[in-house]
Amino acid sequence: MTERKENLLLASLPDGERERLEPFLKWTAVEFQQVLIEPDEPIKIILFPYDCITSTIQEMEDGSSVEVGLMGVEGMVGIQLWLRVPTTPTRTLIQVAGSGHMMSAKHFKSEVMDKPSSPLNTLVARYTHAFLTMTSIVAACNRLHTIDQRLCRWLKLIHNRVRRDEFSLRQEYMAQMLGVHRPTLSTAAGMLQKAGLISYTRGQIRVLDPDGLTAGSCECLELMESQMDRIFDQPWRDRARRVDNKE
């Protein structure tokens, strides 16, 4: 029997706990730029991504914005609610379309937060620490490292999480996520194409050399991923492959 498609937090639960939560989880397809959390609006849903990627974005009064964190199969959307804060000033939306398990905020509170015995609380606590560490590293990375390094790091983070070599991303959107102007992003993406690391055609990115993206990244890539490893006490990317391939 093939393992069901599963987010790693959910896949790490004991069988009994996972079955207890099953009635409150809905397998859901999500689309590019679909907003999951609006700034300063009540958080209504929790998402456990499977093969989609979400972005948490800080927007400024002049209309500019920058990504401060991203989430995939290793985490969940809605950690602010778990911290018992009903709203947040950031926006969270879908960066790469895909699917995941969705739970209402009401059920997440009653079935997880209000049940200290649920092992999902420990996993979410570990993930929350890793995500907050990611946001602080992103701030340093955006200030200290070159656009080429940052683009390699960002694309490899996405590639690790979607676990496929081709996905849709528009240059305008990539520039917004990295906090740069589109011509700057176009130049950097062109350099990665010439180096044979990626191909980019009509909004479709194909990763040709994953190891090359890793080599071209700053140290922030492994700093971020090593924090995610601590959630599961093992390399999370290896665990994702085992969950996908388990018979």
C-alpha positions as CSV (number, residue, x, y, z in Angstrom):
1,M,0.0,0.0,0.0
2,T,1.4,3.4,-1.0
3,E,1.8,6.1,1.7
4,R,-0.7,8.9,1.3
5,K,0.7,12.3,0.3
6,E,1.6,13.9,3.5
7,N,3.2,17.0,5.0
8,L,6.1,16.0,7.2
9,L,4.7,17.4,10.4
10,L,1.6,15.3,9.9
11,A,3.6,12.3,8.8
12,S,5.7,12.5,12.1
13,L,2.6,12.0,14.3
14,P,1.9,8.7,15.9
15,D,-0.7,6.8,13.9
16,G,-3.4,7.2,16.6
17,E,-3.0,11.0,16.7
18,R,-2.9,11.3,12.9
19,E,-6.1,9.3,12.7
20,R,-7.7,11.4,15.4
21,L,-7.0,14.6,13.4
22,E,-8.1,13.1,10.0
23,P,-11.7,14.3,10.2
24,F,-10.5,17.9,10.6
25,L,-8.1,17.9,7.7
26,K,-9.2,18.6,4.1
27,W,-6.9,17.8,1.1
28,T,-7.0,21.0,-0.9
29,A,-5.5,22.4,-4.1
30,V,-4.1,25.9,-3.9
31,E,-3.3,28.3,-6.7
32,F,-0.5,30.8,-7.5
33,Q,-0.9,34.0,-5.4
34,Q,-3.9,32.7,-3.5
35,V,-3.8,34.6,-0.2
36,L,-4.0,32.5,3.0
37,I,-3.4,35.1,5.6
38,E,-4.2,38.8,5.1
39,P,-2.4,41.5,7.1
40,D,-4.1,42.4,10.3
41,E,-7.1,40.1,9.6
42,P,-8.1,37.1,11.7
43,I,-6.2,33.9,10.8
44,K,-9.0,31.6,9.5
45,I,-7.1,28.5,8.2
46,I,-4.0,26.4,8.9
47,L,-2.3,24.8,5.9
48,F,0.1,21.9,6.0
49,P,1.7,22.1,2.5
50,Y,2.6,19.0,0.5
51,D,3.9,20.1,-2.9
52,C,3.0,23.8,-2.8
53,I,5.2,26.6,-1.5
54,T,4.0,29.6,0.4
55,S,5.6,33.0,1.0
56,T,5.3,35.3,4.0
57,I,5.7,38.9,2.8
58,Q,6.3,42.1,4.6
59,E,4.7,45.0,2.7
60,M,5.6,48.7,3.2
61,E,3.5,51.9,2.9
62,D,5.1,52.8,-0.4
63,G,4.0,49.6,-2.0
64,S,7.3,47.8,-1.9
65,S,7.5,44.3,-0.4
66,V,10.0,41.6,0.4
67,E,9.7,37.9,1.3
68,V,10.8,37.2,4.9
69,G,10.1,33.5,4.9
70,L,8.8,30.5,2.9
71,M,7.2,27.3,3.8
72,G,6.7,23.9,2.2
73,V,6.3,20.2,3.1
74,E,8.5,20.7,6.2
75,G,6.2,23.2,7.9
76,M,2.8,24.9,8.2
77,V,1.1,28.2,7.6
78,G,-0.5,29.8,10.7
79,I,2.2,29.6,13.4
80,Q,1.1,33.0,14.6
81,L,-2.2,31.5,15.7
82,W,-0.4,28.7,17.5
83,L,1.5,31.5,19.3
84,R,-2.0,32.7,20.4
85,V,-1.8,35.8,18.3
86,P,-5.0,36.0,16.1
87,T,-3.6,38.4,13.5
88,T,-0.2,39.3,12.0
89,P,1.0,42.3,9.9
90,T,2.5,40.1,7.2
91,R,0.7,38.5,4.2
92,T,1.1,34.8,3.4
93,L,0.3,33.6,-0.1
94,I,0.9,30.7,-2.5
95,Q,4.2,31.1,-4.3
96,V,4.1,27.7,-6.2
97,A,0.8,26.1,-6.8
98,G,0.1,22.6,-5.5
99,S,-1.8,20.9,-2.7
100,G,-1.8,20.3,1.1
101,H,-4.0,19.6,4.0
102,M,-6.1,22.5,5.3
103,M,-7.6,22.8,8.8
104,S,-9.9,25.6,10.1
105,A,-8.4,27.8,12.8
106,K,-11.3,26.8,15.0
107,H,-10.5,23.1,14.8
108,F,-6.7,23.7,15.1
109,K,-7.3,25.5,18.4
110,S,-9.7,23.0,19.8
111,E,-8.0,19.8,18.6
112,V,-4.3,20.8,18.9
113,M,-3.7,24.0,20.8
114,D,-6.2,23.2,23.6
115,K,-4.9,19.6,23.9
116,P,-1.5,19.8,25.5
117,S,-1.1,16.1,25.1
118,S,-1.2,16.4,21.3
119,P,2.4,15.7,19.9
120,L,1.7,18.1,17.1
121,N,2.2,20.9,19.6
122,T,5.9,19.9,20.1
123,L,6.4,19.6,16.3
124,V,4.9,23.0,15.7
125,A,7.0,24.6,18.5
126,R,10.1,23.2,16.8
127,Y,9.0,24.4,13.4
128,T,8.1,27.9,14.8
129,H,11.7,28.2,16.1
130,A,13.1,27.1,12.7
131,F,10.9,29.5,10.8
132,L,11.7,32.5,13.1
133,T,15.4,31.7,12.6
134,M,14.8,31.7,8.8
135,T,13.3,35.2,9.0
136,S,16.4,36.5,10.9
137,I,18.8,34.9,8.4
138,V,16.8,36.4,5.5
139,A,17.3,39.8,7.0
140,A,21.0,39.4,7.2
141,C,21.2,37.7,3.8
142,N,19.4,40.5,2.0
143,R,21.8,43.0,3.6
144,L,25.1,41.2,3.2
145,H,25.1,38.9,0.2
146,T,25.0,39.4,-3.6
147,I,21.9,39.0,-5.7
148,D,23.4,36.0,-7.4
149,Q,24.0,34.2,-4.1
150,R,20.5,35.1,-2.9
151,L,18.8,33.9,-6.1
152,C,20.7,30.6,-5.9
153,R,19.7,30.2,-2.3
154,W,16.1,31.1,-2.9
155,L,15.7,28.8,-5.9
156,K,17.3,25.9,-4.0
157,L,15.0,26.4,-1.0
158,I,12.0,26.1,-3.4
159,H,13.5,23.2,-5.3
160,N,14.1,21.3,-2.0
161,R,10.4,21.7,-1.1
162,V,8.6,21.1,-4.4
163,R,10.8,18.1,-5.0
164,R,10.5,18.5,-8.8
165,D,12.8,20.2,-11.3
166,E,10.3,22.4,-13.1
167,F,7.8,24.9,-11.6
168,S,6.1,28.2,-12.6
169,L,7.6,31.5,-11.4
170,R,7.4,34.9,-13.0
171,Q,10.5,37.2,-13.1
172,E,8.5,40.1,-11.7
173,Y,7.4,38.0,-8.8
174,M,10.9,36.7,-8.1
175,A,12.2,40.3,-8.1
176,Q,9.5,41.3,-5.6
177,M,10.3,38.3,-3.3
178,L,14.0,39.2,-3.3
179,G,13.4,42.9,-2.8
180,V,15.1,44.0,-6.1
181,H,14.1,45.7,-9.3
182,R,13.2,43.4,-12.2
183,P,16.2,44.4,-14.4
184,T,18.5,43.4,-11.5
185,L,16.7,40.0,-11.2
186,S,16.8,39.5,-15.0
187,T,20.6,40.0,-15.1
188,A,21.1,37.5,-12.2
189,A,18.8,34.9,-13.7
190,G,20.6,35.3,-17.1
191,M,23.9,34.6,-15.4
192,L,22.5,31.4,-13.8
193,Q,21.2,30.3,-17.2
194,K,24.6,30.9,-18.9
195,A,26.2,28.9,-16.1
196,G,23.9,26.0,-16.9
197,L,22.2,26.0,-13.5
198,I,18.6,26.8,-14.7
199,S,16.6,27.4,-17.8
200,Y,13.8,30.0,-17.9
201,T,11.1,30.1,-20.6
202,R,7.7,31.8,-20.4
203,G,7.4,31.8,-16.6
204,Q,8.7,28.2,-16.3
205,I,11.9,27.6,-14.4
206,R,13.7,24.3,-14.8
207,V,16.5,23.4,-12.4
208,L,19.3,21.8,-14.5
209,D,22.0,21.6,-11.8
210,P,20.7,21.4,-8.2
211,D,24.3,21.0,-6.8
212,G,25.4,24.0,-8.8
213,L,22.6,26.1,-7.1
214,T,23.8,24.9,-3.7
215,A,27.4,25.8,-4.6
216,G,26.4,29.2,-5.8
217,S,24.4,30.0,-2.6
218,C,25.7,31.8,0.4
219,E,26.0,30.0,3.7
220,C,22.5,31.1,4.5
221,L,21.0,28.1,2.6
222,E,22.5,25.4,4.9
223,L,21.9,27.6,8.0
224,M,18.2,27.7,7.2
225,E,17.9,24.0,6.2
226,S,19.9,22.8,9.3
227,Q,17.3,24.5,11.5
228,M,14.6,22.6,9.7
229,D,16.5,19.3,10.3
230,R,16.2,19.9,14.1
231,I,12.4,19.7,13.9
232,F,12.7,16.0,13.0
233,D,16.1,15.1,14.6
234,Q,17.3,14.1,11.1
235,P,17.8,15.7,7.7
236,W,14.3,16.7,6.7
237,R,15.0,16.3,3.0
238,D,15.9,12.6,3.5
239,R,12.7,12.2,5.5
240,A,10.7,13.7,2.7
241,R,12.1,11.2,0.2
242,R,11.3,8.3,2.5
243,V,7.7,9.5,3.1
244,D,7.3,9.9,-0.7
245,N,8.7,6.4,-1.5
246,K,7.4,4.4,1.5
247,E,5.4,1.4,0.4
